[in-house]
Amino acid sequence: MIPIIMGNDSDHFFGKSLNQFQRFVRQSGPAAGAAYTLMGAILFLGALGFFLDQYFNTSPVLLLLGLGLGIVVGFYELAKTIFKK
Amino acid sequence: MISGGEQTHGSGVIDQVGENIIHHVSNSDIQHPIVHFPHIFGIDMSVTKHVLMLWIVAVLVSVAVIIPIRRFLRKGDGIPTGMANAIESVVQFIRDSIVVPNLGPKWVNAWAPLILTFFFFILFANAIGMVPIFDLLGAFNRFVLGIPASDSHNFINGILHGGVTATGNFNVTVALATVTFFAIIIAGIKAHGFIQHWKNLVPHGLPWPVYIILIPIEIIGMFVKPFALTMRLAANMTGGHVAILAILSFMAIFAEMFNSTVTGVSLALFSIPMATAITGLEIIVVLVQAYVFTLLSAVFIGMAINVHH
C-alpha cells in the first residue's frame, strides 16, 4: 500500500481511492490472465491449424480442429482460475 | 503524412491509403536498412527502423531510470529526490499491486527486477511511438532543406521508412514473451525443484486416463500464455496508430471521391478532432499496455510458484 499522510479530507479521499485502485488491480490480475489465455489459445491453435491446412492442403479440417482444441485449452485455463482453491 | 516512401503513380488515393498506413506502422525494409551490417550465420544483421528504436529506447531507459537510481544509491541518505522520487513511486506501485499479490512476499526480490524492467522498457517503447520526431525531421528535410522525398541517398529520407513503435512489431513482443516463458519455468523450478515443477503442471490424484488428456492441454497452455502476451501488446500498439492514420486519410479519400478539395478540407473538421481524441486515448493505451504486460507476466510467473489444483 502506498502510505498517504492524511492531512485533510482531500488527502483522505486520495489515499482511499488509491488503496481501492490497488485492491482492484490485485483482484483483476488472475481474471485478466484467464481472459487473455482463452483468447490466445483460440487464436494460437486456430492460426496453427490454418497454416498446417495450407501446408498439407487439408483445408478446413486442421483449422476446425485447432479452433476446437483452442476452445478446450482456453476454457480449461479459465476453469483453473475460477475453481482455484 | 510525411513519408519517405515512394509514391505509387497512376493509382487513386484509395489504392494508396492502405499501403501508406502499413508503411507507417510496419518495420522498414531489410533491403534498405538504416545501417548496413554483414550477415552472421546467414542472418542479415543490418539495422532497421525498429531495431534503431529499440536502441533509442535502451538509451532512454538507461538515462531516465538507471542514472537517477545510481545517483540515489551513491548519495546513500535513503531520501529520494527529483527523478528518483518519481521512479520510487512507480516501483512501489508495481511491487505492492502486482508483484507481491501474485508472487508472494518471499519471491518479491527475486522477480520484481524483471517485472519492473518489462514495465519501464515497454512503457518507454510505447511512449516513444507517440512522439512524431521522424515526421518533424522529414518536414524539416522537405520544407527547410528542400530535399525531395525521392532522394533515396539522403540519410533523413532513409530513416523515414517504417513505424516508430517497436512494441508494435511482433518480433519484439515475441522476444519479450520468450523471456516471460523462460521466467515461468525458472520460477517454478526455483520454487519447487525441477521434477516437482513439471509434476505441478497437472493436478494430483486423478485417474491415469485423465492425464492422457490433461498433459497435452497443459503443455499447449504453456505456449499459449506467452502467445497471448505477444499478440495483445503488438496488436494494441499497432491498432491505435492504424486508427489515427485511417481517420486522417478520410480527408484525402473523400476529396478524391467527390472530386472536390472543399469536401476534403471540410472533412478535416471531423478527422482532426477525432484523430486528436484517439491520440489522447493512445496516451492512456501506452500506459495500460505496459501495465497489462507486466501484470500478466507476474500472474503467469505467480501461477508457477503458487500452484493450486
Interface residues (C-beta under 8 A of the other chain):
Chain A: M1 I2 Q22 V25 R26 S28 G29 P30 A32 G33 Y36 T37 M39 G40 A41 L43 F44 L45 L69 V72 V73 G74 Y76 E77 K80 K84 K85
Chain B: S89 Q92 F93 D96 S97 I98 P101 N102 I217 I220 G221 F223 V224 K225 F227 A228 L229 M231 R232 V292 L295 L296 A298 V299 F300 G302 M303 H308 H309
